[in-house]
Amino acid sequence: MQRHKNLLFPLALTLLVLLLSSLEPLSSQWLDFDRELIHQGQWWRLITGHWVHLNFKHTLLNLGGLLLVTLIFLEELHWLEDALVFLGCCLLVGLGLLWLTDIEVYVGLSGVLHSLMIYYLMRSYKTSPKITLLGFLGVTAKIFWEQTPWSNTIGTAQLIGGPVAVQAHLLGWIAGLISGGGILLWQKFNTRLITTRNASFRN
């Protein structure tokens, strides 16, 4: 029952993305990351820009990534924590795009998918440290390779109908580190608190 409940987040996100995709181009007009409109006060676009896509192929590509992440980290899912981390990472990546890049318009889930990958890897460290470390190194190598002049995203750009914003992937990696680190610190704090309480009761 608990596992089924924890699938609520990826299922809800999938339905949301599909719904918004079916409402294009209206949904992008109101929700995409648009630097000029954000500066005019439409701050929700920092978050919602990750929910809309260039076309249906772009949508399916990112939903395929979400499905893969869900299957890999099925044992690590926690619907409420995951939803909060997702929204936080949407905001962090959006702010990064606004403050640290010159991107004018952005759509797509891929940046935040990298956040979720890093976040889940950090959560799974205690149970499988070696596999987690290998996964973390693999994702990190991909991210930094994309930032080099030798990286080639032409094929993906042709598929999705627009340039691949590799800056969003790097920002997603950073947001995942922040979120994963925050969760680990919170868990460590809770463990110490429980240990202290148990010791007090025994005394």
Accessible surface in RSA format (square Angstrom, percent):
REM  Atomic radii and reference values for relative SASA: ProtOr
REM  Chains: A
REM  Algorithm: Lee & Richards
REM  Probe-radius: 1.40
REM  Slices: 20
REM RES _ NUM      All-atoms   Total-Side   Main-Chain    Non-polar    All polar
REM                ABS   REL    ABS   REL    ABS   REL    ABS   REL    ABS   REL
RES MET A   1   188.84  97.8 149.33  98.8  39.51  94.1 125.23 106.5  63.61  84.3
RES GLN A   2   101.64  56.8  96.39  70.4   5.25  12.5  57.12 121.6  44.52  33.8
RES ARG A   3   118.11  49.6 111.37  56.8   6.74  16.1  41.39  56.6  76.72  46.5
RES HIS A   4   124.26  67.9 117.06  81.4   7.20  18.4  73.50  75.8  50.75  59.1
RES LYS A   5    92.41  45.1  86.60  53.1   5.81  13.8  40.24  36.2  52.17  55.6
RES ASN A   6    15.63  10.8  15.63  15.1   0.00   0.0   1.42   3.4  14.21  13.7
RES LEU A   7    44.47  24.8  44.47  31.8   0.00   0.0  44.47  31.2   0.00   0.0
RES LEU A   8    90.30  50.3  89.24  63.8   1.06   2.7  89.51  62.9   0.79   2.1
RES PHE A   9    16.97   8.5  11.76   7.3   5.21  13.5  16.95  10.3   0.01   0.0
RES PRO A  10     9.42   6.9   9.01   8.2   0.41   1.5   9.36   7.7   0.06   0.4
RES LEU A  11   104.20  58.0 103.98  74.4   0.22   0.6 104.07  73.1   0.14   0.4
RES ALA A  12    59.30  54.5  49.83  76.9   9.48  21.6  54.73  77.1   4.58  12.1
RES LEU A  13     7.10   4.0   3.49   2.5   3.60   9.1   6.49   4.6   0.61   1.6
RES THR A  14    39.03  27.8  39.03  39.6   0.00   0.0  28.01  37.6  11.02  16.7
RES LEU A  15   121.35  67.6 117.78  84.3   3.57   9.0 118.11  82.9   3.24   8.7
RES LEU A  16    58.45  32.6  53.99  38.6   4.46  11.2  57.90  40.7   0.55   1.5
RES VAL A  17     0.44   0.3   0.00   0.0   0.44   1.1   0.00   0.0   0.44   1.2
RES LEU A  18    62.41  34.8  57.95  41.5   4.46  11.2  58.25  40.9   4.16  11.2
RES LEU A  19   101.47  56.5  96.02  68.7   5.44  13.7 100.79  70.8   0.68   1.8
RES LEU A  20    17.05   9.5  17.05  12.2   0.00   0.0  17.05  12.0   0.00   0.0
RES SER A  21    18.46  15.6   6.61   8.8  11.85  27.3   2.51   5.3  15.95  22.3
RES SER A  22    84.98  71.8  45.98  61.4  39.00  89.8  51.89 110.5  33.09  46.4
RES LEU A  23    87.82  48.9  80.40  57.5   7.43  18.7  84.48  59.3   3.35   9.0
RES GLU A  24    54.61  31.4  30.22  22.9  24.39  58.1  27.63  53.5  26.98  22.0
RES PRO A  25    96.10  70.0  95.63  87.2   0.46   1.7  96.02  79.3   0.08   0.5
RES LEU A  26   101.62  56.6 100.78  72.1   0.84   2.1 101.61  71.4   0.02   0.0
RES SER A  27     7.50   6.3   1.06   1.4   6.44  14.8   7.48  15.9   0.02   0.0
RES SER A  28    20.24  17.1  20.14  26.9   0.10   0.2  17.87  38.0   2.37   3.3
RES GLN A  29   109.69  61.3  91.65  67.0  18.03  42.9  41.09  87.5  68.59  52.0
RES TRP A  30   149.32  59.9 149.25  72.2   0.07   0.2 134.40  71.7  14.93  24.2
RES LEU A  31    35.65  19.9  35.65  25.5   0.00   0.0  35.65  25.0   0.00   0.0
RES ASP A  32    18.88  13.2  18.88  18.8   0.00   0.0   0.00   0.0  18.88  18.8
RES PHE A  33     2.21   1.1   2.21   1.4   0.00   0.0   2.21   1.3   0.00   0.0
RES ASP A  34    29.22  20.5  29.22  29.1   0.00   0.0   0.00   0.0  29.22  29.1
RES ARG A  35    33.08  13.9  33.08  16.9   0.00   0.0  19.53  26.7  13.55   8.2
RES GLU A  36   112.46  64.6 107.35  81.2   5.11  12.2  35.72  69.1  76.74  62.7
RES LEU A  37    47.49  26.4  47.49  34.0   0.00   0.0  47.49  33.4   0.00   0.0
RES ILE A  38     0.00   0.0   0.00   0.0   0.00   0.0   0.00   0.0   0.00   0.0
RES HIS A  39   121.10  66.2  89.44  62.2  31.67  81.0  65.11  67.1  55.99  65.1
RES GLN A  40   118.08  66.0  78.68  57.5  39.39  93.8  41.15  87.6  76.92  58.3
RES GLY A  41    39.85  49.1   0.00   N/A  39.85  49.1  22.03  60.5  17.82  39.9
RES GLN A  42    43.11  24.1  43.11  31.5   0.00   0.0   9.47  20.2  33.64  25.5
RES TRP A  43   133.01  53.4 128.91  62.4   4.10   9.6 110.39  58.9  22.63  36.7
RES TRP A  44   112.15  45.0 101.03  48.9  11.12  26.1 107.12  57.1   5.03   8.2
RES ARG A  45     5.02   2.1   4.89   2.5   0.13   0.3   0.00   0.0   5.02   3.0
RES LEU A  46     4.61   2.6   4.37   3.1   0.24   0.6   4.37   3.1   0.24   0.6
RES ILE A  47    46.51  26.5  46.51  34.6   0.00   0.0  46.51  33.5   0.00   0.0
RES THR A  48    12.55   8.9  12.55  12.7   0.00   0.0  12.55  16.9   0.00   0.0
RES GLY A  49     0.58   0.7   0.00   N/A   0.58   0.7   0.58   1.6   0.00   0.0
RES HIS A  50     2.03   1.1   2.03   1.4   0.00   0.0   0.65   0.7   1.38   1.6
RES TRP A  51    43.96  17.6  43.49  21.1   0.47   1.1  43.49  23.2   0.47   0.8
RES VAL A  52     0.92   0.6   0.00   0.0   0.92   2.2   0.92   0.8   0.00   0.0
RES HIS A  53     5.56   3.0   1.96   1.4   3.60   9.2   1.20   1.2   4.36   5.1
RES LEU A  54    85.43  47.6  53.78  38.5  31.65  79.6  57.06  40.1  28.37  76.3
RES ASN A  55    55.82  38.5  44.96  43.4  10.86  26.2  37.79  90.9  18.03  17.4
RES PHE A  56   111.98  56.0 105.39  65.3   6.58  17.1 105.39  63.9   6.58  18.8
RES LYS A  57   126.77  61.8 121.91  74.8   4.87  11.6  71.40  64.3  55.37  59.0
RES HIS A  58    11.03   6.0  11.03   7.7   0.00   0.0   3.71   3.8   7.32   8.5
RES THR A  59     0.49   0.3   0.49   0.5   0.00   0.0   0.00   0.0   0.49   0.7
RES LEU A  60    92.03  51.3  84.25  60.3   7.78  19.6  84.49  59.3   7.54  20.3
RES LEU A  61    81.53  45.4  69.09  49.4  12.44  31.3  75.06  52.7   6.47  17.4
RES ASN A  62     7.51   5.2   6.95   6.7   0.56   1.3   0.56   1.3   6.95   6.7
RES LEU A  63    18.39  10.2  13.60   9.7   4.79  12.0  13.98   9.8   4.41  11.9
RES GLY A  64    37.74  46.5   0.00   N/A  37.74  46.5  30.96  85.0   6.77  15.2
RES GLY A  65    22.76  28.1   0.00   N/A  22.76  28.1  20.89  57.3   1.87   4.2
RES LEU A  66     5.29   2.9   5.29   3.8   0.00   0.0   5.29   3.7   0.00   0.0
RES LEU A  67   106.83  59.5 103.34  73.9   3.49   8.8 106.55  74.8   0.28   0.8
RES LEU A  68   101.54  56.5 100.01  71.5   1.53   3.8 101.28  71.1   0.26   0.7
RES VAL A  69     6.95   4.6   6.95   6.3   0.00   0.0   6.95   6.0   0.00   0.0
RES THR A  70    11.87   8.4  11.57  11.7   0.30   0.7   8.85  11.9   3.03   4.6
RES LEU A  71   108.94  60.7  92.13  65.9  16.81  42.3  92.42  64.9  16.51  44.4
RES ILE A  72    98.67  56.1  66.60  49.6  32.07  77.3  73.96  53.3  24.72  67.1
RES PHE A  73    13.17   6.6  11.24   7.0   1.94   5.0  13.17   8.0   0.00   0.0
RES LEU A  74    48.54  27.0  42.29  30.3   6.25  15.7  42.29  29.7   6.25  16.8
RES GLU A  75   129.47  74.3  99.40  75.2  30.07  71.6  60.46 116.9  69.01  56.3
RES GLU A  76    26.58  15.3  25.77  19.5   0.80   1.9   4.65   9.0  21.92  17.9
RES LEU A  77     9.75   5.4   2.35   1.7   7.39  18.6   2.35   1.7   7.39  19.9
RES HIS A  78    62.99  34.4  62.99  43.8   0.00   0.0  37.83  39.0  25.16  29.3
RES TRP A  79    80.08  32.1  80.02  38.7   0.06   0.1  74.99  40.0   5.09   8.3
RES LEU A  80    85.34  47.5  85.34  61.1   0.00   0.0  85.34  59.9   0.00   0.0
RES GLU A  81    50.44  29.0  48.92  37.0   1.51   3.6  19.04  36.8  31.40  25.6
RES ASP A  82     0.00   0.0   0.00   0.0   0.00   0.0   0.00   0.0   0.00   0.0
RES ALA A  83    27.94  25.7  27.62  42.6   0.32   0.7  27.91  39.3   0.03   0.1
RES LEU A  84   110.20  61.4 101.67  72.7   8.53  21.5 102.28  71.8   7.92  21.3
RES VAL A  85    15.01   9.9  10.12   9.2   4.89  11.8  14.98  13.0   0.03   0.1
RES PHE A  86     7.08   3.5   7.08   4.4   0.00   0.0   7.08   4.3   0.00   0.0
RES LEU A  87    76.70  42.7  75.24  53.8   1.46   3.7  75.58  53.1   1.13   3.0
RES GLY A  88    32.11  39.6   0.00   N/A  32.11  39.6  30.83  84.6   1.29   2.9
RES CYS A  89     0.00   0.0   0.00   0.0   0.00   0.0   0.00   0.0   0.00   0.0
RES CYS A  90     0.00   0.0   0.00   0.0   0.00   0.0   0.00   0.0   0.00   0.0
RES LEU A  91    71.02  39.6  71.02  50.8   0.00   0.0  71.02  49.9   0.00   0.0
RES LEU A  92    67.64  37.7  59.88  42.8   7.75  19.5  60.17  42.3   7.47  20.1
RES VAL A  93     0.38   0.2   0.00   0.0   0.38   0.9   0.38   0.3   0.00   0.0
RES GLY A  94     0.02   0.0   0.00   N/A   0.02   0.0   0.02   0.0   0.00   0.0
RES LEU A  95    35.08  19.5  35.08  25.1   0.00   0.0  35.08  24.6   0.00   0.0
RES GLY A  96     6.61   8.1   0.00   N/A   6.61   8.1   6.38  17.5   0.23   0.5
RES LEU A  97     0.16   0.1   0.16   0.1   0.00   0.0   0.16   0.1   0.00   0.0
RES LEU A  98     8.96   5.0   2.15   1.5   6.81  17.1   2.15   1.5   6.81  18.3
RES TRP A  99   174.32  70.0 141.56  68.5  32.76  76.9 128.64  68.6  45.69  74.1
RES LEU A 100   133.77  74.5  99.75  71.4  34.02  85.5 106.08  74.5  27.69  74.5
RES THR A 101    26.92  19.1   7.42   7.5  19.50  46.5  17.99  24.2   8.94  13.5
RES ASP A 102   119.25  83.5 105.78 105.3  13.47  31.9  43.89 103.3  75.36  75.2
RES ILE A 103    27.28  15.5  21.78  16.2   5.51  13.3  27.28  19.6   0.00   0.0
RES GLU A 104   102.97  59.1  98.04  74.2   4.93  11.7  54.31 105.0  48.67  39.7
RES VAL A 105    83.92  55.2  63.16  57.2  20.76  50.0  63.16  54.9  20.76  56.3
RES TYR A 106    13.98   6.5   9.36   5.3   4.62  12.0  13.93  10.5   0.06   0.1
RES VAL A 107    19.53  12.8  10.96   9.9   8.57  20.7  10.96   9.5   8.57  23.2
RES GLY A 108     0.48   0.6   0.00   N/A   0.48   0.6   0.48   1.3   0.00   0.0
RES LEU A 109     0.17   0.1   0.17   0.1   0.00   0.0   0.17   0.1   0.00   0.0
RES SER A 110    26.08  22.0  25.96  34.6   0.12   0.3  15.71  33.5  10.37  14.5
RES GLY A 111     0.00   0.0   0.00   N/A   0.00   0.0   0.00   0.0   0.00   0.0
RES VAL A 112     0.04   0.0   0.04   0.0   0.00   0.0   0.04   0.0   0.00   0.0
RES LEU A 113    16.16   9.0  14.95  10.7   1.21   3.0  15.31  10.8   0.84   2.3
RES HIS A 114    23.69  12.9  21.85  15.2   1.84   4.7  20.09  20.7   3.60   4.2
RES SER A 115     0.00   0.0   0.00   0.0   0.00   0.0   0.00   0.0   0.00   0.0
RES LEU A 116     0.89   0.5   0.89   0.6   0.00   0.0   0.89   0.6   0.00   0.0
RES MET A 117    37.06  19.2  37.06  24.5   0.00   0.0  31.77  27.0   5.28   7.0
RES ILE A 118     0.00   0.0   0.00   0.0   0.00   0.0   0.00   0.0   0.00   0.0
RES TYR A 119     0.00   0.0   0.00   0.0   0.00   0.0   0.00   0.0   0.00   0.0
RES TYR A 120     4.94   2.3   4.94   2.8   0.00   0.0   2.32   1.7   2.62   3.2
RES LEU A 121     9.86   5.5   9.86   7.1   0.00   0.0   9.86   6.9   0.00   0.0
RES MET A 122    37.13  19.2  34.56  22.9   2.57   6.1  36.90  31.4   0.23   0.3
RES ARG A 123    38.28  16.1  24.20  12.3  14.08  33.5   0.33   0.4  37.95  23.0
RES SER A 124     9.30   7.9   9.30  12.4   0.00   0.0   7.09  15.1   2.21   3.1
RES TYR A 125   114.31  53.4 114.22  65.0   0.09   0.2  70.63  53.1  43.67  53.8
RES LYS A 126   151.26  73.8 121.89  74.8  29.37  69.9  93.40  84.1  57.86  61.6
RES THR A 127   110.17  78.4  74.63  75.7  35.54  84.7  77.08 103.5  33.08  50.0
RES SER A 128    36.08  30.5  30.88  41.2   5.21  12.0  25.02  53.3  11.07  15.5
RES PRO A 129    60.00  43.7  58.81  53.6   1.19   4.3  59.16  48.8   0.84   5.2
RES LYS A 130   170.31  83.1 165.35 101.5   4.96  11.8 111.16 100.1  59.16  63.0
RES ILE A 131   127.04  72.3 125.68  93.6   1.36   3.3 125.82  90.6   1.22   3.3
RES THR A 132     7.34   5.2   6.68   6.8   0.66   1.6   6.54   8.8   0.80   1.2
RES LEU A 133    95.68  53.3  94.34  67.5   1.34   3.4  95.68  67.2   0.00   0.0
RES LEU A 134   127.59  71.1 119.58  85.5   8.01  20.1 119.79  84.1   7.80  21.0
RES GLY A 135    26.47  32.6   0.00   N/A  26.47  32.6  25.09  68.9   1.38   3.1
RES PHE A 136    46.10  23.1  46.10  28.6   0.00   0.0  46.10  27.9   0.00   0.0
RES LEU A 137    98.47  54.8  94.72  67.8   3.75   9.4  95.00  66.7   3.47   9.3
RES GLY A 138    43.13  53.2   0.00   N/A  43.13  53.2  35.59  97.7   7.53  16.9
RES VAL A 139    23.21  15.3  20.53  18.6   2.68   6.5  22.40  19.5   0.81   2.2
RES THR A 140    25.43  18.1  25.43  25.8   0.00   0.0  25.43  34.2   0.00   0.0
RES ALA A 141    62.83  57.8  49.73  76.7  13.10  29.8  59.33  83.6   3.50   9.3
RES LYS A 142    90.86  44.3  82.72  50.8   8.15  19.4  87.94  79.2   2.92   3.1
RES ILE A 143     0.00   0.0   0.00   0.0   0.00   0.0   0.00   0.0   0.00   0.0
RES PHE A 144    93.66  46.9  90.39  56.0   3.27   8.5  90.86  55.1   2.80   8.0
RES TRP A 145   136.26  54.7 132.43  64.1   3.84   9.0 117.98  62.9  18.28  29.7
RES GLU A 146    23.52  13.5  16.85  12.8   6.66  15.9   6.42  12.4  17.09  14.0
RES GLN A 147    66.51  37.2  33.86  24.7  32.65  77.7  26.24  55.8  40.28  30.5
RES THR A 148    40.22  28.6  30.25  30.7   9.97  23.7  32.91  44.2   7.31  11.1
RES PRO A 149   122.33  89.2  82.53  75.2  39.81 144.7  96.27  79.5  26.07 162.0
RES TRP A 150   181.06  72.7 158.24  76.6  22.82  53.6 135.91  72.5  45.15  73.3
RES SER A 151    27.58  23.3   6.75   9.0  20.82  48.0   2.86   6.1  24.72  34.6
RES ASN A 152   114.21  78.8  79.86  77.2  34.36  82.7  31.80  76.5  82.42  79.7
RES THR A 153    41.33  29.4  37.10  37.6   4.23  10.1  16.33  21.9  25.00  37.8
RES ILE A 154   109.78  62.5 107.63  80.2   2.16   5.2 109.78  79.1   0.00   0.0
RES GLY A 155    49.28  60.8   0.00   N/A  49.28  60.8  35.61  97.7  13.67  30.6
RES THR A 156    58.05  41.3  52.01  52.7   6.04  14.4  20.81  27.9  37.24  56.3
RES ALA A 157    23.35  21.5  20.94  32.3   2.41   5.5  21.24  29.9   2.11   5.6
RES GLN A 158   141.52  79.1 111.49  81.5  30.03  71.5  46.48  98.9  95.04  72.1
RES LEU A 159    80.62  44.9  71.15  50.9   9.48  23.8  77.34  54.3   3.28   8.8
RES ILE A 160     8.58   4.9   8.58   6.4   0.00   0.0   8.58   6.2   0.00   0.0
RES GLY A 161    56.06  69.1   0.00   N/A  56.06  69.1  27.72  76.1  28.34  63.5
RES GLY A 162    14.10  17.4   0.00   N/A  14.10  17.4  12.96  35.6   1.15   2.6
RES PRO A 163   121.93  88.9 106.52  97.1  15.40  56.0 110.19  91.0  11.73  72.9
RES VAL A 164    28.91  19.0  12.70  11.5  16.22  39.1  14.49  12.6  14.42  39.1
RES ALA A 165    21.09  19.4  11.23  17.3   9.87  22.4  15.44  21.7   5.66  15.0
RES VAL A 166    25.60  16.8  25.60  23.2   0.00   0.0  25.60  22.2   0.00   0.0
RES GLN A 167    65.92  36.9  65.22  47.7   0.70   1.7  26.50  56.4  39.41  29.9
RES ALA A 168     0.16   0.1   0.16   0.2   0.00   0.0   0.16   0.2   0.00   0.0
RES HIS A 169    12.26   6.7  12.26   8.5   0.00   0.0  10.87  11.2   1.39   1.6
RES LEU A 170    45.45  25.3  45.45  32.5   0.00   0.0  45.45  31.9   0.00   0.0
RES LEU A 171    18.29  10.2  16.01  11.5   2.28   5.7  16.01  11.2   2.28   6.1
RES GLY A 172     0.00   0.0   0.00   N/A   0.00   0.0   0.00   0.0   0.00   0.0
RES TRP A 173    33.46  13.4  33.46  16.2   0.00   0.0  33.46  17.8   0.00   0.0
RES ILE A 174    69.02  39.3  69.02  51.4   0.00   0.0  69.02  49.7   0.00   0.0
RES ALA A 175     1.66   1.5   0.88   1.4   0.78   1.8   1.50   2.1   0.17   0.4
RES GLY A 176     0.00   0.0   0.00   N/A   0.00   0.0   0.00   0.0   0.00   0.0
RES LEU A 177    54.81  30.5  49.42  35.4   5.39  13.5  49.68  34.9   5.13  13.8
RES ILE A 178    99.35  56.5  87.96  65.5  11.40  27.5  94.73  68.2   4.62  12.5
RES SER A 179    18.21  15.4   7.80  10.4  10.41  24.0  10.87  23.1   7.34  10.3
RES GLY A 180     0.00   0.0   0.00   N/A   0.00   0.0   0.00   0.0   0.00   0.0
RES GLY A 181    20.32  25.1   0.00   N/A  20.32  25.1  20.18  55.4   0.15   0.3
RES GLY A 182    37.44  46.2   0.00   N/A  37.44  46.2  30.40  83.4   7.04  15.8
RES ILE A 183    24.71  14.1  24.04  17.9   0.67   1.6  24.19  17.4   0.52   1.4
RES LEU A 184    51.20  28.5  46.57  33.3   4.63  11.6  46.87  32.9   4.33  11.6
RES LEU A 185   128.11  71.3 123.54  88.4   4.57  11.5 124.14  87.2   3.97  10.7
RES TRP A 186   142.83  57.3 139.08  67.3   3.75   8.8 123.87  66.0  18.95  30.8
RES GLN A 187    59.07  33.0  56.27  41.1   2.79   6.7  26.91  57.3  32.16  24.4
RES LYS A 188   110.04  53.7 108.83  66.8   1.22   2.9  58.30  52.5  51.74  55.1
RES PHE A 189   109.85  55.0 106.08  65.7   3.77   9.8 109.25  66.2   0.60   1.7
RES ASN A 190    47.62  32.8  47.34  45.7   0.28   0.7  13.39  32.2  34.23  33.1
RES THR A 191    77.51  55.1  74.83  75.9   2.68   6.4  58.22  78.2  19.29  29.2
RES ARG A 192   152.04  63.8 149.24  76.1   2.79   6.6  52.94  72.4  99.09  60.1
RES LEU A 193    65.70  36.6  62.12  44.4   3.58   9.0  65.35  45.9   0.35   0.9
RES ILE A 194    99.21  56.5  98.80  73.6   0.41   1.0  99.21  71.4   0.00   0.0
RES THR A 195    77.94  55.4  75.63  76.7   2.31   5.5  60.29  81.0  17.65  26.7
RES THR A 196    83.82  59.6  79.43  80.5   4.39  10.5  58.89  79.1  24.93  37.7
RES ARG A 197   137.78  57.9 135.56  69.1   2.22   5.3  37.34  51.0 100.45  60.9
RES ASN A 198    65.75  45.3  64.11  62.0   1.64   4.0   9.62  23.2  56.13  54.3
RES ALA A 199    35.57  32.7  34.44  53.2   1.13   2.6  35.28  49.7   0.29   0.8
RES SER A 200    70.53  59.6  52.33  69.8  18.20  41.9  33.66  71.7  36.88  51.7
RES PHE A 201   168.46  84.3 138.98  86.1  29.48  76.7 142.56  86.4  25.90  74.1
RES ARG A 202   182.33  76.6 143.69  73.2  38.63  92.0  76.95 105.2 105.37  63.9
RES ASN A 203   160.62 110.8  97.11  93.8  63.51 152.9  44.33 106.7 116.29 112.4
END  Absolute sums over single chains surface
CHAIN  1 A    11563.0       9882.9       1680.1       8469.0       3094.0
END  Absolute sums over all chains
TOTAL         11563.0       9882.9       1680.1       8469.0       3094.0
